Amino acid sequence: MLVVLNLRISAMKRKSQQRLHGLTVVPGLTQRPIQPGHSWTYRWTASQYGTYWYHPTLGVTCPMASTGPFGSIFWAFRNSSYRSDLYGKMLTISSCSDRVLINGRGAVYCAGAEKVSSVELSYLKSSIGNQPLTDKRCLPNVYETQGNFPPTYEDKIPAGLNSGCTPTTGLHETIEVDPNAGWVSLKFISAASIKALMFSIDEHPMYVYEVDGNYVEPQLAESMNIFSGERSAVMIKLDKDLKEYTIRDTPSQPYVDYGGRNTSTSVVALEIKGIKNYPAVTIPQTADQLLTGTTRLSITSTKNNLEPQVTIQTKNGTWVDLLLQLGEMPNSPAIQAPHVMHKHSDKGFILGVGPGTSWMMVRYQVVNPGLFLFHCHIHTHMANGMAVALLDGIEVWPPVPKGEDQSPQPWTHG
């Protein structure tokens, strides 16, 4: 099926850089950024199933969905009958979050500093010397969170940025379902820039059946985490009494509390290591190529491993191992956000993880020749250089097809 997506950028002050998950569209790598007042038309053949989305890559301190057009794309088999979509995004300010929006709806909820501290995770509390979080869930300005940098002048921080939560009113997203259908499918997409989201549906176990565009063997979960850019789809049995149930990010009995902690020891969290492809995928015992890299605020390599242009060339049809090693800068703070490493195009398989996630081995097969980006999905990290270009299957790259001019074109409101 031929798909046409036309993006129009209004007269905003900044250019937009679009990224389409499942496609290969990276400004500065595969196209020019879309300038204000211009448009860009994408045409492609939908040949794979799954949940995807498009979003801008401009703006390193803002959520991906706040600096340009964004939306979800779902490709289903011809006979599929999915009932419902759920699309979530998180708006992030500094190191704290004012709100969680689901389908663009939500409001600022102020629990109070005492409530926030009461649900603080134990590992985090011990890492910051048992100091309290602010009423906006911000970390204190101490070495463990800021690192060995010049002193932070707290009197220069704008009022209301790190503390002083002000509640707002707003609509909450409501997902209406037909109990006669028996089951409902919900698809979750994280549009967060830095934060990790956790979701759960009161009194309703979820059966995860799709992860990042791939069907997997259904796995029971009553709560699950979802990181920046990730997508998951779940099936839910509609066998409860007719009333409203909360999808939590608190009427009904929750599986998790305000701080994301299990409300009982019987709560079943998604077991990531137990996810298996459906149908099963056979992975070879050895790879044809090994690439190593160290992740700090930039992706560097072992000696003589990469070309000066920081690109990697692979051959079509081969299996490639990516060995990622975690490096820490001198005097790094104790609290670090996990790196959400993301490869465009091909799916990869995690072969192993070192102690404390000090290293990770990922194996993938080159089946889609082209120029792709491998990067951390935390945009502040990517902007500081945690990215590398992968020239997959370069020996069979096709010539650029001739056709309609695809340069960004001016447009007017009609």
Sequence and secondary structure as in RCSB ss.txt:
>XXXX:A:sequence
MLVVLNLRISAMKRKSQQRLHGLTVVPGLTQRPIQPGHSWTYRWTASQYGTYWYHPTLGVTCPMASTGPFGSIFW
AFRNSSYRSDLYGKMLTISSCSDRVLINGRGAVYCAGAEKVSSVELSYLKSSIGNQPLTDKRCLPNVYETQGNFP
PTYEDKIPAGLNSGCTPTTGLHETIEVDPNAGWVSLKFISAASIKALMFSIDEHPMYVYEVDGNYVEPQLAESMN
IFSGERSAVMIKLDKDLKEYTIRDTPSQPYVDYGGRNTSTSVVALEIKGIKNYPAVTIPQTADQLLTGTTRLSIT
STKNNLEPQVTIQTKNGTWVDLLLQLGEMPNSPAIQAPHVMHKHSDKGFILGVGPGTSWMMVRYQVVNPGLFLFH
CHIHTHMANGMAVALLDGIEVWPPVPKGEDQSPQPWTHG
>XXXX:A:secstr
 EEEEEEE  S SS B EEETTS   BTTTB  B TTEEEEEEEE  S EEEEEEE   SSS GGGSS  EEEEE
  TT        EEEEEETTEEEEEEETTB       HHHHHHT  HHHHHHTTT    TT    SSHHHH S S
   GGGS TTSSS               GGGSEEEEEEEB  SS  EEEEETT  EEEEEETTEEEEEEEESBEE
E TT EEEEEEE  S SS   EE      SB TTS BSSTT  B  GGG  BSS     SS SEEEEEEESSSEE
 STT S TT EEE  TT EEEEEEEE   TT  S      EEESSS EEEEEE GGG EEEEEEE  S EEEEEE
ESSHHHHHTT EEEEEETGGG       S  S EE    
